Amino acid sequence: MKTTIYYFSGTGNSLKVAQDLAERLEDTELIPIAKIWQEENLESKSEKIGFIFPLYYSGLPKIVHDFINKLNIRRTNYFFIVVTSTGDINEQSLQQLDKLLKNKAKKLNAGFYVNMPNNYIIGFDIHSKERQKKFFENSTKEIKKISEIVNNQEDNITQEILVKDVTRSAKINKNFRDSVNESDKAFHLNENCNNCGICKKVCPVNNIILLKGIPEWQHKCQQCLACINFCPEKAIQFGNQTQNTQRYHHPEISIKDIVKQK
């Protein structure tokens, strides 16, 4: 039974989870959302579909929301999601996905959260190497449990989850999605920039152009923070909120892996 996993990842956490889960599932294909989300007539022929992405402002990233809205899923009858986060978990993502699927006469069958190290460095520092190691160890255990449920096509979405009041979270996420494209106006450079162009390469939505080697953001940002976290010189800052924060990307995910998303 063919399974397709559609994933979105800025700094590698969700990509690593997608890779590890795919290894445990039967006949599974990994497809990066960033590579296909703007195509017309998007359709999946898989019998099972999974969506893997990071939690953004209590819910779905804009690119994931928009992609699922466009995707033709008429041939699929089992859906699951895996949301990576640092532990800020609520039912909002599950409800959002179920609503998007119900608009297509489908439903969300299973939903999971996998805690991973912090990569949202706008005002928040990264976890220590020791803490990161614990996240990775726990994620391996969680992925094993997830694979068993998905391989058996089990449901874990209850009515209690779907009716829980998440009004505040929903508003936070909606406001984020409405304004995120313009959020790149806060990015700026310091004197460390060496014109390497890595920021342009890793941006999954081609939001960065180089003018004489200097990056300029084009206001279609998804706030994945790939550009700032992969910058080898710590030359990119976001307002004054990242001056004292360290940078993070998953240690097993390379720049090349992120670039392949496009």
Rosetta blueprint (number, residue, H / E / L):
1 M L
2 K L
3 T E
4 T E
5 I E
6 Y E
7 Y E
8 F L
9 S L
10 G L
11 T L
12 G L
13 N H
14 S H
15 L H
16 K H
17 V H
18 A H
19 Q H
20 D H
21 L H
22 A H
23 E H
24 R H
25 L L
26 E L
27 D L
28 T E
29 E E
30 L E
31 I E
32 P E
33 I H
34 A H
35 K H
36 I H
37 W L
38 Q L
39 E L
40 E L
41 N L
42 L L
43 E E
44 S L
45 K L
46 S L
47 E L
48 K E
49 I E
50 G E
51 F E
52 I E
53 F E
54 P E
55 L L
56 Y E
57 Y L
58 S L
59 G E
60 L L
61 P L
62 K H
63 I H
64 V H
65 H H
66 D H
67 F H
68 I H
69 N H
70 K H
71 L L
72 N E
73 I L
74 R L
75 R L
76 T L
77 N L
78 Y E
79 F E
80 F E
81 I E
82 V E
83 V E
84 T E
85 S E
86 T L
87 G L
88 D L
89 I L
90 N L
91 E L
92 Q H
93 S H
94 L H
95 Q H
96 Q H
97 L H
98 D H
99 K H
100 L H
101 L H
102 K H
103 N L
104 K L
105 A L
106 K L
107 K L
108 L L
109 N L
110 A E
111 G E
112 F E
113 Y E
114 V E
115 N E
116 M L
117 P L
118 N L
119 N L
120 Y L
121 I L
122 I L
123 G L
124 F L
125 D L
126 I L
127 H L
128 S L
129 K H
130 E H
131 R H
132 Q H
133 K H
134 K H
135 F H
136 F H
137 E H
138 N H
139 S H
140 T H
141 K H
142 E H
143 I H
144 K H
145 K H
146 I H
147 S H
148 E H
149 I H
150 V H
151 N H
152 N L
153 Q L
154 E L
155 D L
156 N L
157 I L
158 T L
159 Q H
160 E H
161 I H
162 L H
163 V H
164 K L
165 D L
166 V L
167 T H
168 R H
169 S H
170 A H
171 K H
172 I H
173 N H
174 K H
175 N H
176 F H
177 R H
178 D H
179 S H
180 V H
181 N H
182 E H
183 S H
184 D H
185 K H
186 A H
187 F E
188 H E
189 L E
190 N L
191 E L
192 N L
193 C L
194 N L
195 N L
196 C L
197 G L
198 I H
199 C H
200 K H
201 K H
202 V H
203 C L
204 P L
205 V L
206 N L
207 N L
208 I E
209 I E
210 L E
211 L E
212 K L
213 G L
214 I E
215 P E
216 E E
217 W E
218 Q L
219 H L
220 K L
221 C L
222 Q L
223 Q L
224 C L
225 L L
226 A H
227 C H
228 I H
229 N H
230 F H
231 C L
232 P L
233 E L
234 K L
235 A L
236 I E
237 Q E
238 F E
239 G L
240 N L
241 Q L
242 T L
243 Q L
244 N L
245 T L
246 Q L
247 R L
248 Y L
249 H L
250 H L
251 P L
252 E L
253 I L
254 S L
255 I H
256 K H
257 D H
258 I H
259 V H
260 K L
261 Q L
262 K L
